[in-house]
Amino acid sequence: MTLGVILLLFGSGLWAGTQNALAGGGSFVTLPALMLSGLDARAANITSTIALFPGQVTTGWAGRKGVTGTERLSFKAFFIISLIGGVVGAILLLLTPPSFFARLVPWLVLFATSIFAWGSFFRKQHEHEPVSAAVAGTSQFLIAIYGGYFGGGIGFLMLAALTFAGLKIRAAGATKNVLAAVMNASAVVIFLFSKEIAWLNAVILGIGAIIGGLIGAHLLQRVNERALRIGIVVLGLALTVGLFLRQ
């Protein structure tokens, strides 16, 4: 591994960790960086999940006091649903041929970018009757499958689902951080049996992401969040175009 690749991975991890702590969307940075380091799309996605997981655990633990379930569905139920869904998604990813996943990635990134843009700039808060336990549980299960398979945009998907299930925005934010770590934990356990993990890449990127997460936590009250979110959407669109052109 050349010095340039090491700096690319560490820098992308630093950026992604900071970005995740501030607004989310770190995988928009790590996925192309890992692909530029020589990995195919599926191996890059698996390695990115492994590398970013410690930072997700740290974020979830830091906000654990705000975690809660809804009146109709307990946090324990959300926890179990997320765990199972993450396993299903991870297994589906491993069963997906690398060539097919490579063709699918641009569409997944486009979907994730759209979800991020919607959650950042277009989503409005409304008072409404909370959805039923069955609807909330099914929504979380589908989100967890997507999270284990790809993961981009799961934060906004869960934020929307949890608020529609009856949680206030702050409680939903803290709860989705923990559930994101849970579904990715189950995916990580499955991925550990994969031979596609580029461990050196993951370690370098992961160290950068942990440091970036600490920087992001420090900058949280100082950065212009709207400008950051605009930058993430622009990056996601640029990545989408680049991935389509690469096919």
C-alpha positions as CSV (number, residue, x, y, z in Angstrom):
1,M,0.0,0.0,0.0
2,T,1.4,3.3,-1.1
3,L,1.7,6.4,1.1
4,G,-0.9,8.1,-1.1
5,V,-3.5,5.4,-0.5
6,I,-2.8,5.5,3.3
7,L,-3.3,9.3,3.3
8,L,-6.5,8.9,1.1
9,L,-8.0,6.3,3.5
10,F,-7.0,8.2,6.7
11,G,-8.3,11.5,5.3
12,S,-11.6,10.0,4.1
13,G,-12.0,8.3,7.5
14,L,-11.3,11.6,9.3
15,W,-13.8,13.4,7.0
16,A,-16.5,10.7,7.3
17,G,-16.2,10.5,11.1
18,T,-16.5,14.3,11.4
19,Q,-19.4,14.3,8.9
20,N,-21.3,11.5,10.7
21,A,-21.0,13.3,14.0
22,L,-22.3,16.5,12.6
23,A,-24.9,15.5,10.0
24,G,-24.5,11.9,8.7
25,G,-23.6,10.7,5.2
26,G,-20.1,9.5,6.0
27,S,-20.4,6.5,3.7
28,F,-20.6,8.9,0.7
29,V,-16.9,9.6,1.5
30,T,-15.7,6.1,2.5
31,L,-17.2,4.1,-0.3
32,P,-15.5,5.9,-3.2
33,A,-12.2,6.2,-1.2
34,L,-12.1,2.4,-0.7
35,M,-13.0,1.8,-4.4
36,L,-10.1,4.1,-5.4
37,S,-7.8,2.1,-3.1
38,G,-8.5,-0.9,-5.4
39,L,-11.6,-2.7,-3.9
40,D,-14.7,-3.6,-5.9
41,A,-18.0,-2.1,-4.8
42,R,-19.1,-4.9,-2.6
43,A,-15.8,-5.3,-0.8
44,A,-15.7,-1.5,-0.3
45,N,-19.2,-1.5,1.2
46,I,-18.3,-4.4,3.6
47,T,-15.0,-2.8,4.6
48,S,-16.7,0.6,5.1
49,T,-19.3,-0.9,7.4
50,I,-16.5,-2.6,9.5
51,A,-14.4,0.6,9.6
52,L,-17.2,3.0,10.6
53,F,-18.8,0.7,13.2
54,P,-16.7,1.8,16.3
55,G,-17.7,5.4,15.7
56,Q,-21.4,4.5,15.6
57,V,-21.1,2.6,18.9
58,T,-19.5,5.7,20.5
59,T,-22.2,8.0,19.1
60,G,-25.0,5.6,20.3
61,W,-23.4,5.3,23.8
62,A,-23.0,9.0,24.2
63,G,-26.7,9.6,23.6
64,R,-28.1,6.5,25.4
65,K,-29.9,8.5,28.1
66,G,-32.4,9.8,25.4
67,V,-33.1,6.4,24.0
68,T,-36.7,5.1,24.3
69,G,-39.4,3.1,22.7
70,T,-42.9,4.3,21.7
71,E,-46.2,3.9,23.5
72,R,-47.1,1.0,21.2
73,L,-43.7,-0.7,20.7
74,S,-40.9,-1.0,23.3
75,F,-37.3,-0.2,22.7
76,K,-36.5,-3.8,23.3
77,A,-38.7,-4.7,20.4
78,F,-37.0,-2.1,18.2
79,F,-33.7,-3.5,19.3
80,I,-34.5,-7.1,18.3
81,I,-36.1,-6.1,15.0
82,S,-33.0,-4.1,14.1
83,L,-30.7,-6.9,15.0
84,I,-32.6,-9.5,12.9
85,G,-33.0,-7.1,10.0
86,G,-29.3,-6.2,10.0
87,V,-28.4,-9.9,9.8
88,V,-30.9,-10.4,6.9
89,G,-29.4,-7.5,5.0
90,A,-25.8,-8.5,5.5
91,I,-26.6,-12.1,4.3
92,L,-28.3,-10.7,1.2
93,L,-25.3,-8.6,0.5
94,L,-22.9,-11.6,0.7
95,L,-25.3,-13.5,-1.6
96,T,-25.2,-10.7,-4.2
97,P,-22.7,-11.3,-7.0
98,P,-20.0,-8.5,-6.9
99,S,-20.8,-7.6,-10.6
100,F,-24.5,-7.1,-9.8
101,F,-23.8,-5.1,-6.7
102,A,-21.4,-2.9,-8.7
103,R,-24.3,-2.1,-11.1
104,L,-26.7,-1.5,-8.2
105,V,-24.4,0.8,-6.2
106,P,-25.1,4.0,-8.3
107,W,-28.9,3.5,-7.7
108,L,-28.3,2.9,-4.0
109,V,-26.2,6.1,-3.7
110,L,-28.8,8.0,-5.6
111,F,-31.5,6.7,-3.3
112,A,-29.5,7.5,-0.2
113,T,-28.7,11.0,-1.5
114,S,-32.4,11.6,-2.2
115,I,-33.3,10.5,1.3
116,F,-30.6,12.7,2.8
117,A,-31.8,15.7,0.8
118,W,-35.4,15.1,1.8
119,G,-34.6,14.8,5.5
120,S,-32.3,17.8,5.4
121,F,-34.4,20.3,3.4
122,F,-37.9,19.2,2.7
123,R,-39.2,17.1,5.6
124,K,-41.7,18.9,7.8
125,Q,-42.8,18.1,11.3
126,H,-46.5,17.5,11.7
127,E,-48.7,16.4,14.5
128,H,-50.3,13.1,13.7
129,E,-51.7,10.0,15.2
130,P,-48.8,7.5,15.8
131,V,-48.8,4.5,13.5
132,S,-49.6,1.1,14.9
133,A,-47.0,-1.2,16.4
134,A,-47.3,-3.5,13.4
135,V,-46.5,-0.6,11.0
136,A,-43.7,0.7,13.1
137,G,-42.1,-2.7,13.5
138,T,-42.4,-3.6,9.8
139,S,-40.9,-0.2,8.8
140,Q,-38.0,-0.7,11.2
141,F,-37.4,-4.3,9.9
142,L,-37.3,-3.1,6.3
143,I,-34.9,-0.2,7.2
144,A,-32.7,-2.6,9.1
145,I,-32.5,-4.9,6.1
146,Y,-31.5,-2.0,4.0
147,G,-29.0,-0.9,6.7
148,G,-27.3,-4.3,6.7
149,Y,-27.2,-4.4,2.9
150,F,-26.0,-0.9,2.2
151,G,-26.8,1.6,4.9
152,G,-26.7,5.0,3.2
153,G,-29.5,7.2,4.4
154,I,-30.7,4.9,7.2
155,G,-30.5,7.8,9.7
156,F,-33.1,9.8,8.0
157,L,-35.2,6.7,7.2
158,M,-35.3,5.8,10.9
159,L,-35.8,9.4,12.0
160,A,-38.9,9.6,9.8
161,A,-40.2,6.2,10.9
162,L,-39.6,6.8,14.6
163,T,-41.3,10.2,14.6
164,F,-44.3,8.8,12.8
165,A,-44.4,6.0,15.5
166,G,-44.8,8.8,18.1
167,L,-41.4,9.8,19.3
168,K,-40.4,13.4,19.7
169,I,-37.5,14.5,17.5
170,R,-34.8,14.5,20.1
171,A,-35.8,11.1,21.4
172,A,-36.0,9.8,17.9
173,G,-32.5,11.1,17.1
174,A,-31.0,9.4,20.2
175,T,-32.9,6.2,19.5
176,K,-32.0,5.9,15.8
177,N,-28.3,6.4,16.7
178,V,-28.4,3.3,18.9
179,L,-30.5,1.3,16.5
180,A,-28.1,2.1,13.7
181,A,-25.3,0.7,15.7
182,V,-27.4,-2.4,16.5
183,M,-28.2,-3.2,12.9
184,N,-24.6,-2.6,11.8
185,A,-23.4,-4.7,14.7
186,S,-25.3,-7.7,13.4
187,A,-24.0,-6.9,9.9
188,V,-20.4,-6.7,11.2
189,V,-20.7,-10.1,12.8
190,I,-21.8,-11.6,9.5
191,F,-19.2,-9.7,7.5
192,L,-16.4,-11.0,9.8
193,F,-16.8,-14.4,8.1
194,S,-16.3,-12.7,4.7
195,K,-12.9,-13.0,2.9
196,E,-13.6,-9.6,1.2
197,I,-12.7,-7.4,4.2
198,A,-9.6,-5.4,3.5
199,W,-8.4,-5.2,7.1
200,L,-5.5,-2.8,6.6
201,N,-7.8,-0.4,4.7
202,A,-10.4,-0.8,7.4
203,V,-8.0,-0.1,10.3
204,I,-6.5,3.0,8.6
205,L,-10.0,4.4,7.7
206,G,-11.4,3.4,11.1
207,I,-8.7,5.3,13.0
208,G,-9.4,8.4,11.0
209,A,-13.1,8.0,11.6
210,I,-12.7,7.7,15.4
211,I,-10.6,10.9,15.4
212,G,-13.0,12.6,13.1
213,G,-15.9,11.7,15.3
214,L,-14.2,13.4,18.3
215,I,-13.6,16.5,16.1
216,G,-17.2,16.5,14.9
217,A,-18.5,16.3,18.5
218,H,-16.4,19.3,19.3
219,L,-17.5,21.2,16.3
220,L,-21.2,20.3,16.6
221,Q,-22.2,23.6,18.1
222,R,-19.9,25.7,15.9
223,V,-20.4,24.5,12.3
224,N,-22.9,25.8,9.8
225,E,-25.0,22.6,9.6
226,R,-27.0,23.8,6.6
227,A,-23.9,24.4,4.6
228,L,-22.6,21.0,5.6
229,R,-25.8,19.3,4.5
230,I,-25.7,21.0,1.2
231,G,-22.1,19.8,0.7
232,I,-23.1,16.3,1.5
233,V,-25.9,16.3,-1.1
234,V,-23.5,17.8,-3.7
235,L,-21.0,15.1,-2.9
236,G,-23.7,12.4,-3.1
237,L,-24.8,13.6,-6.5
238,A,-21.3,13.8,-7.8
239,L,-20.6,10.3,-6.6
240,T,-23.8,9.1,-8.3
241,V,-22.8,10.6,-11.6
242,G,-19.2,9.3,-11.3
243,L,-20.5,5.8,-10.5
244,F,-22.9,5.8,-13.4
245,L,-20.2,7.0,-15.8
246,R,-17.9,4.3,-14.5
247,Q,-20.2,1.5,-15.6
